[in-house]
Amino acid sequence: MYKNIKMPQYIITKKVAKHGKQAIIVIPRILENELKPGTVVKLTVDVIKEVENVSS
């Protein structure tokens, strides 16, 4: 089925942003040629620091 092809891996540290009422993670522009819309990625989220007193 899948061959042993090594796909590129990127590790980025990002602050979660807000878009309307949704929390989002913005992909850096430098990766836009590698991560085009429709690209399937595996995303693992490790919380490094929690925010206190989040207001809506």
C-alpha positions as CSV (number, residue, x, y, z in Angstrom):
1,M,0.0,0.0,0.0
2,Y,2.3,2.8,1.2
3,K,6.0,2.6,0.4
4,N,8.7,3.5,3.0
5,I,8.9,7.1,1.8
6,K,10.2,9.5,4.4
7,M,7.9,12.5,4.5
8,P,9.2,15.8,5.7
9,Q,8.6,16.6,9.4
10,Y,8.3,20.1,10.9
11,I,8.3,21.0,14.6
12,I,6.9,24.5,15.3
13,T,5.9,26.2,18.5
14,K,2.8,28.4,18.1
15,K,0.5,30.5,20.2
16,V,-3.2,29.6,19.6
17,A,-4.9,32.5,17.9
18,K,-8.5,33.5,17.8
19,H,-10.6,33.8,14.6
20,G,-14.1,34.9,15.5
21,K,-15.2,32.5,18.2
22,Q,-12.8,29.7,17.1
23,A,-9.3,29.0,18.4
24,I,-6.9,28.4,15.5
25,I,-3.3,27.5,14.9
26,V,-1.8,29.5,12.0
27,I,0.7,27.7,9.8
28,P,3.8,29.9,9.1
29,R,4.0,31.4,5.6
30,I,7.4,29.8,5.1
31,L,5.7,26.4,5.0
32,E,2.9,27.3,2.5
33,N,4.7,25.6,-0.4
34,E,5.0,22.4,1.6
35,L,1.6,22.4,3.3
36,K,-0.8,23.4,0.5
37,P,-4.6,23.2,1.1
38,G,-5.8,19.6,0.9
39,T,-2.5,18.2,2.3
40,V,-3.2,15.7,5.0
41,V,-1.0,16.1,8.1
42,K,-0.8,14.5,11.5
43,L,-1.0,17.2,14.2
44,T,0.0,16.5,17.8
45,V,-0.6,19.2,20.4
46,D,1.5,19.4,23.5
47,V,0.4,22.2,25.9
48,I,3.5,24.0,27.0
49,K,1.9,26.8,29.0
50,E,-1.8,27.4,29.9
51,V,-3.3,30.9,29.8
52,E,-5.0,32.2,32.9
53,N,-8.2,34.3,32.8
54,V,-9.2,34.0,29.2
55,S,-11.9,36.5,28.4
56,S,-14.4,36.0,25.5
